[in-house]
Amino acid sequence: MPRRLALVLLLLPLFATTVLVAGRRSSPPPPATLSGSVRDAAGPVAGACVRFKATAISALSDRGGAFRLPRRSGRVTASKDGYLIAGARAESPLTLTLKRLPAEDNEEYQWVDPAPDLAGRHNCANCHAEIYREWSASAHARSATGRHFRNLYDGSDWHGKPNVGWSLLRDKPDGSAVCNACHVPTMPFDGEASFDLRNARAVAARGVHCDYCHKVQDVAGGKIGLTHGRFNLKLLRPAEGQLFFGPLDDVDRGEDTFSPLYRDSRYCASCHEGVVFGVPVYTT
């Protein structure tokens, strides 16, 4: 083999490697940030919290709705008061579109039963079995039926024998609405029967249940301790679809919204602080 050809064959792999490395160096590096914008039907949305789902990595959208996050894989959500939470895969550029909450509460809304249902309805326990079991063992689940409460409410004894002890219904009948406002908050207040919680049926008889608690939008503004239960809670029930308020801002199923109230003691106080006939009956 001629000496010149041998030298070319010897240097060829080195030349190919150099070209390959040079080609790699010429490709632009991936961007270090994930950019995008938050919008609603009217245009850009400022002040939305944009978050990598289930992480502390977040940013606020600016006046033009734009945001930047460190680039990584995962899912990105956007939330703001007054909107349902939106979400999408982390792809740049990313547009997250928020949908406004209903403007008015729907009083004709049919409450969702917390108990499991095999017929395919969206009952709470169908997906949240462990949470349902925890709730089932709580006083909230027995707020309408608990024997200690019923003994004082209707004067019965532990075994259900009537007219044994003091009775709210007998001695202070005007106070029954106070009890009902906390103990059967989803019982319709639309007739004489509604003043006796023993008439509660179906979902109302479940007491303080999941769907009710997740429909509380705000405190209505009454005086804590004197404005009781649902009378001091502002509800927002949808006319179509579904809507749940909660303490997490990255639940992006399309029917959830973040509310800071769920991390505030005022959320509980309307039912857990009570002055009845001038007497502090329950207080936390």
C-alpha positions in Angstrom: 0.0 0.0 0.0 1.4 3.4 -0.9 2.6 5.5 2.1 0.2 8.4 1.2 -2.9 6.2 1.1 -2.0 4.6 4.4 -1.8 8.0 6.0 -5.2 9.0 4.6 -6.8 5.8 6.0 -5.2 6.5 9.4 -6.5 10.0 9.7 -10.0 9.4 8.3 -11.6 8.3 11.6 -10.1 11.3 13.4 -11.5 13.6 10.7 -15.0 12.0 10.9 -15.0 12.4 14.7 -14.0 16.1 14.4 -16.8 16.8 11.9 -19.4 15.0 14.1 -18.3 17.0 17.2 -18.4 20.2 15.2 -21.9 19.4 14.0 -23.1 18.9 17.5 -21.6 22.2 18.6 -23.4 24.0 15.8 -26.8 22.9 17.1 -28.5 25.5 19.3 -28.8 24.4 23.0 -32.3 23.8 24.3 -33.8 26.8 26.0 -33.3 27.0 29.8 -36.8 28.3 30.5 -40.4 27.3 29.7 -42.3 30.4 28.4 -46.0 30.8 27.9 -49.0 32.9 28.6 -52.3 32.7 30.6 -55.5 33.9 29.0 -59.2 33.8 29.4 -62.0 34.4 26.8 -61.4 38.2 27.0 -57.6 38.1 26.6 -54.4 38.0 28.8 -54.8 37.3 32.5 -52.3 38.9 35.0 -51.5 37.6 38.4 -52.3 33.9 37.8 -50.2 31.4 39.7 -48.5 29.1 37.2 -47.0 26.0 38.7 -45.4 22.7 37.8 -48.0 20.4 39.2 -47.3 18.9 42.7 -44.1 21.0 43.1 -43.2 24.4 44.7 -41.9 25.7 41.3 -44.2 28.5 40.3 -44.4 32.0 38.8 -47.0 34.7 38.4 -48.2 35.8 35.0 -47.4 39.5 34.2 -49.6 42.2 32.9 -49.6 40.7 29.4 -50.3 37.2 30.8 -46.8 36.0 30.1 -44.8 33.8 32.5 -41.4 31.9 32.6 -40.5 28.8 34.5 -37.3 26.7 34.6 -37.5 24.1 31.9 -38.4 20.6 33.0 -40.8 17.8 32.1 -44.2 17.4 33.7 -47.5 19.2 33.8 -48.1 22.9 34.3 -51.2 24.4 35.9 -52.6 28.0 36.2 -55.0 29.2 38.9 -56.5 32.5 39.9 -59.4 33.6 42.1 -62.6 33.5 40.1 -61.5 30.9 37.6 -61.4 27.1 37.2 -57.8 25.7 37.3 -56.3 25.0 33.9 -53.5 22.6 33.0 -51.4 21.3 30.1 -48.2 19.4 29.4 -45.0 21.4 29.7 -44.3 22.4 26.1 -42.9 25.8 25.0 -44.5 28.1 24.1 -47.5 27.2 26.3 -50.9 28.8 26.5 -53.1 28.1 29.5 -56.7 29.2 29.1 -58.7 29.9 32.2 -62.5 29.6 32.4 -64.5 31.9 34.7 -66.6 30.5 37.6 -70.4 30.9 37.4 -71.7 34.3 38.2 -74.6 33.1 40.4 -75.4 30.3 42.8 -77.8 27.7 41.4 -80.3 26.9 44.1 -81.8 24.0 42.1 -78.5 22.2 42.2 -78.8 18.4 43.1 -76.3 17.5 45.8 -73.8 14.7 45.1 -74.2 11.7 47.5 -70.9 10.9 49.2 -71.6 7.1 49.4 -70.2 4.7 46.7 -72.5 4.0 43.8 -72.2 1.1 41.3 -74.5 2.7 38.8 -71.7 4.9 37.4 -72.7 8.2 39.0 -69.9 10.5 40.2 -70.4 9.9 43.9 -67.5 11.0 46.0 -66.5 7.5 47.3 -66.2 6.1 43.8 -62.9 7.8 43.5 -62.0 8.9 47.0 -62.6 5.7 48.9 -60.1 6.3 51.7 -61.3 9.8 52.3 -64.9 8.6 52.3 -64.1 6.0 55.0 -62.4 8.6 57.1 -65.4 10.9 56.8 -67.8 8.1 57.5 -66.3 7.7 61.0 -66.4 11.4 61.8 -69.0 13.5 63.6 -69.7 15.3 60.4 -71.2 12.2 58.9 -73.4 11.8 62.0 -74.3 15.5 62.4 -78.0 14.7 61.6 -78.3 11.4 63.3 -75.8 11.3 66.3 -77.6 10.2 69.4 -76.0 12.7 71.8 -77.3 15.5 69.5 -80.7 13.9 69.0 -81.3 13.5 72.7 -81.1 17.2 73.2 -82.8 18.0 70.0 -86.0 16.0 70.5 -85.8 15.0 74.2 -85.2 11.3 73.6 -82.9 9.0 75.6 -80.0 7.0 74.3 -82.4 4.2 73.2 -84.7 6.6 71.3 -87.5 6.7 73.9 -89.2 10.1 73.5 -89.9 12.9 76.0 -87.4 11.8 78.5 -85.2 14.9 78.8 -85.0 18.5 77.8 -86.0 19.1 74.2 -85.1 22.0 71.9 -88.1 21.3 69.7 -90.5 21.4 72.6 -89.0 24.1 74.8 -87.2 26.4 72.2 -88.8 25.5 68.8 -87.7 28.8 67.2 -84.1 27.6 67.7 -84.5 24.6 65.4 -83.3 26.6 62.4 -80.1 27.3 64.2 -79.4 23.6 64.6 -80.4 22.8 61.0 -78.1 25.4 59.5 -75.1 23.4 60.7 -76.3 19.9 61.2 -78.3 19.4 57.9 -76.9 22.2 55.7 -78.2 20.7 52.5 -81.8 20.2 53.7 -84.1 22.5 51.7 -85.5 25.4 53.8 -88.8 25.7 52.0 -91.6 24.7 54.4 -92.7 23.7 57.9 -91.0 20.3 57.5 -87.6 21.9 57.1 -87.7 23.2 60.7 -87.4 19.6 62.0 -84.2 18.0 60.8 -85.7 14.5 61.5 -87.4 15.1 58.2 -84.1 15.2 56.3 -84.0 12.6 53.5 -81.6 11.3 50.9 -78.3 13.3 50.6 -79.5 15.9 53.2 -79.6 13.1 55.8 -75.9 12.6 55.3 -75.2 15.7 57.4 -72.1 17.7 56.7 -70.9 15.9 53.5 -68.2 16.3 50.9 -70.2 18.1 48.2 -71.5 20.7 50.6 -68.1 21.5 52.0 -66.6 21.9 48.6 -69.3 24.3 47.4 -68.4 27.0 50.0 -67.1 30.0 48.1 -66.8 32.5 50.9 -68.0 33.7 54.3 -71.1 35.7 53.8 -70.2 38.5 56.2 -72.4 37.8 59.2 -71.1 37.9 62.8 -69.2 34.7 63.7 -71.1 33.0 66.5 -74.4 34.7 65.9 -74.9 34.0 62.2 -75.0 30.2 62.1 -73.8 27.6 59.6 -75.0 28.0 56.0 -76.6 31.3 56.8 -73.1 32.7 57.1 -71.6 30.8 54.2 -71.7 31.8 50.5 -72.3 28.9 48.3 -71.6 28.6 44.5 -73.3 25.7 42.8 -73.1 25.3 39.1 -76.1 25.2 36.7 -74.3 22.7 34.5 -71.2 20.6 34.8 -69.4 20.5 38.2 -67.5 22.8 40.5 -65.4 22.1 43.6 -63.5 24.6 45.8 -60.5 23.4 47.6 -57.1 24.3 49.2 -54.9 23.1 46.3 -54.1 25.4 43.3 -52.9 22.7 40.9 -55.9 20.3 40.6 -56.6 20.6 36.9 -59.5 18.2 36.2 -61.5 21.1 34.7 -63.9 21.4 37.5 -61.8 22.6 40.5 -60.8 26.0 41.8 -58.4 27.2 44.4 -59.8 29.1 47.4 -57.5 30.5 50.2 -60.5 30.3 52.5 -59.9 26.6 52.9 -56.8 27.4 54.8 -58.5 29.9 57.0 -60.3 29.2 60.3 -63.2 31.4 59.1 -64.1 28.5 56.9 -65.0 26.4 60.0 -66.1 29.1 62.4 -69.6 29.6 61.1 -70.5 26.1 62.4 -68.0 25.7 65.1 -68.7 29.0 67.0 -72.2 29.4 68.3 -74.0 31.6 70.7 -77.6 30.4 71.1 -80.2 32.3 73.2 -77.3 34.3 74.7 -75.4 31.2 75.7 -72.0 30.2 74.1 -73.2 26.7 73.3 -70.1 25.6 71.3 -66.8 27.4 70.8 -63.3 26.6 69.5 
